[in-house]
Amino acid sequence: MHSRDCLTRPDDVIARCQERGIDCIAVTDHHAIAGALALRERAPFTVIVGEEIKTTLGEVIGLFMRDIPKQPIPKRLPPVDTVKRIKALGGLVVVPHPFDRLRRSPLRPRALEDVLPYADAVEVLNARTWLAADNERSRRLSRAWNLPATAGSDAHTLGEIGAAYVEIDPFDGPDEFLRALVRGRVGGKSSSIWVHVPSTIAKVMKRLGAGRAEA
């Protein structure tokens, strides 16, 4: 879609979801929603528009935010300021891959403590988190804070779509989504370690001004 490390096109994402029987997808590009909005316009299934936002101390995800194009959330704000802005836009705050030791993007420990009181859900299974113990720590965090569990394919390529998922009842809007999430079932598995290769290629191509995904 429109992240700097992704080259997939909305129509290809739709086709892949239909192949896999996926009838709802959350799109959380890095600091961009154009791809998510394009997908929502075209897809015959539910698309949750979201965004992954880099704070000064790691990343957070916002889902269901209103008026994002009019009120963009800047990069590199303090974590609590970022989640407060997500809330002000009517969004849900999701903590992604909080204990992944192989990435630089998780919230720092103190920032995680500060953000959790505002969080609506915790990602307990990320398909790009290869150390099972890291996902297990996320599950324990979800239970300790009594927060619903989410799962993310973290898909940057078509083949990754659906690698991790949550089976939930139909919902209408963020409140029903959270209630459905409480009753949901997390499933899936880790993606191949080689998925980072196309992500790296995508970064290089976009840096050179080539390979921009269609909106």
C-alpha positions in Angstrom: 0.0 0.0 0.0 1.4 3.4 0.9 4.1 2.7 3.5 7.6 3.3 2.4 8.4 -0.4 2.8 5.4 -1.8 0.8 4.6 -2.0 -2.9 1.2 -3.8 -2.9 -1.7 -2.3 -4.7 -5.3 -2.0 -3.4 -6.8 -4.2 -6.1 -4.2 -7.0 -5.4 -4.9 -6.8 -1.7 -8.7 -7.2 -2.4 -8.0 -10.3 -4.6 -5.8 -11.8 -2.0 -8.3 -11.3 0.8 -11.0 -12.9 -1.3 -8.8 -15.9 -2.1 -8.2 -16.4 1.6 -11.8 -15.8 2.7 -11.0 -12.7 4.6 -14.0 -10.4 5.1 -12.4 -7.7 7.2 -9.0 -6.1 7.2 -7.3 -3.3 9.1 -4.9 -1.3 7.0 -2.3 0.6 9.1 0.3 2.1 6.8 3.1 4.1 8.3 2.0 7.7 8.5 -0.4 7.4 5.6 -4.0 6.5 5.1 -4.4 7.0 1.4 -4.0 3.3 0.7 -6.5 2.4 3.4 -9.1 4.9 2.1 -8.6 3.6 -1.5 -9.1 0.0 -0.3 -12.2 0.9 1.6 -13.8 2.5 -1.5 -13.1 -0.5 -3.6 -13.4 -3.5 -1.3 -16.6 -5.6 -1.1 -15.7 -6.3 2.6 -15.1 -4.3 5.7 -11.9 -2.2 5.8 -10.8 -0.5 9.0 -8.8 2.6 8.3 -5.9 3.0 10.6 -2.3 4.3 10.8 0.9 3.2 12.5 2.5 6.2 14.1 6.1 6.7 15.2 6.4 8.5 18.5 9.6 9.6 20.1 9.8 6.3 22.0 8.3 3.7 19.7 5.2 3.0 17.6 1.5 2.9 18.3 -1.5 2.1 16.1 -4.7 4.1 15.8 -7.9 2.6 14.3 -11.2 4.1 13.4 -9.9 7.7 13.6 -12.1 10.5 12.2 -10.9 13.4 10.0 -7.4 12.1 9.7 -6.6 14.0 6.5 -7.8 17.3 8.1 -6.0 16.6 11.4 -2.9 14.5 10.7 -1.1 13.3 13.8 2.6 14.4 13.5 5.5 11.9 13.8 7.7 11.9 16.8 5.4 13.3 19.4 5.8 12.0 22.9 3.8 8.7 23.2 1.1 10.0 25.5 0.5 13.0 23.3 0.2 10.7 20.3 -2.4 8.4 22.0 -4.4 11.4 23.3 -4.6 12.7 19.7 -5.8 9.3 18.5 -8.5 9.4 21.2 -9.5 13.0 20.3 -10.1 11.7 16.7 -12.5 9.0 18.0 -9.9 6.3 17.5 -8.9 3.2 19.3 -5.3 2.8 20.6 -3.6 -0.5 19.8 -0.1 -1.4 21.2 1.7 -3.3 18.5 4.3 -6.0 19.1 5.3 -4.6 22.5 8.1 -7.0 23.3 9.7 -7.8 19.9 13.4 -7.9 20.7 14.4 -8.0 17.0 12.9 -4.6 16.2 13.6 -1.0 17.1 9.9 0.0 16.8 8.3 -1.3 20.0 7.5 1.3 22.7 10.2 1.6 25.2 9.4 0.1 28.6 8.6 3.4 30.4 6.6 4.6 27.4 4.7 1.4 27.4 3.8 1.9 31.0 2.6 5.4 30.2 0.5 4.4 27.2 -1.2 1.3 28.6 -3.8 3.3 30.6 -5.0 4.8 27.3 -4.8 1.5 25.3 -7.9 -0.3 23.9 -6.1 -3.4 22.8 -2.7 -5.2 22.7 -1.3 -7.1 19.8 -0.6 -10.6 21.1 0.4 -12.2 17.9 2.4 -10.5 15.2 3.4 -12.7 12.2 6.7 -10.8 11.9 7.6 -11.5 15.5 9.6 -14.7 15.3 10.5 -15.2 18.9 7.5 -17.1 20.4 8.4 -15.9 23.9 7.9 -12.3 22.8 4.4 -12.9 21.6 3.7 -14.8 24.8 4.8 -11.8 26.9 2.3 -9.8 24.9 -0.4 -12.2 25.8 0.4 -12.0 29.4 0.4 -8.2 29.2 -3.1 -8.3 27.6 -4.4 -10.5 30.4 -2.7 -8.4 33.1 -4.3 -5.2 31.9 -7.6 -6.8 30.9 -7.2 -5.5 27.4 -8.6 -7.3 24.3 -6.1 -9.2 22.2 -5.4 -8.4 18.6 -3.3 -10.1 16.0 -1.6 -8.7 13.0 -0.1 -10.2 9.8 2.0 -7.0 9.6 1.8 -7.8 5.9 4.0 -5.8 3.6 3.6 -8.4 0.7 0.5 -10.2 -0.6 1.8 -13.6 0.6 1.7 -12.4 4.2 -1.9 -11.3 4.3 -3.9 -13.5 6.7 -0.8 -15.0 8.4 -2.1 -13.8 11.8 -5.8 -13.0 12.4 -8.6 -12.7 14.9 -12.0 -14.4 14.2 -14.7 -12.1 15.5 -18.4 -11.5 15.2 -19.7 -8.9 12.7 -19.5 -5.4 14.1 -20.5 -1.8 13.3 -18.1 0.8 14.5 -15.3 0.9 17.1 -17.4 0.1 20.2 -18.9 -3.0 18.7 -15.5 -3.9 17.4 -14.0 -3.9 20.9 -16.9 -6.0 22.3 -16.4 -8.5 19.4 -12.7 -8.5 20.0 -13.2 -9.6 23.6 -15.0 -12.7 22.4 -12.6 -13.2 19.4 -10.2 -16.1 18.7 -6.6 -15.3 17.8 -5.0 -17.6 15.2 -2.2 -17.8 12.7 1.6 -18.3 12.6 4.8 -16.5 12.0 5.8 -15.5 8.4 9.0 -16.5 6.8 12.1 -14.6 7.8 12.6 -13.8 4.2 9.6 -11.4 4.1 12.0 -8.6 5.0 13.8 -8.9 1.7 10.9 -7.4 -0.4 10.3 -4.8 2.3 13.9 -3.6 1.9 13.6 -3.6 -1.8 10.4 -1.5 -1.5 12.2 1.1 0.7 15.0 1.5 -1.9 12.6 1.8 -4.8 10.5 4.4 -3.1 13.6 6.3 -2.0 14.5 6.4 -5.7 11.0 7.5 -6.7 10.0 4.3 -8.4 7.4 1.7 -7.6 4.8 3.8 -5.9 1.6 1.9 -5.2 -1.6 3.0 -7.0 -4.2 4.7 -4.9 
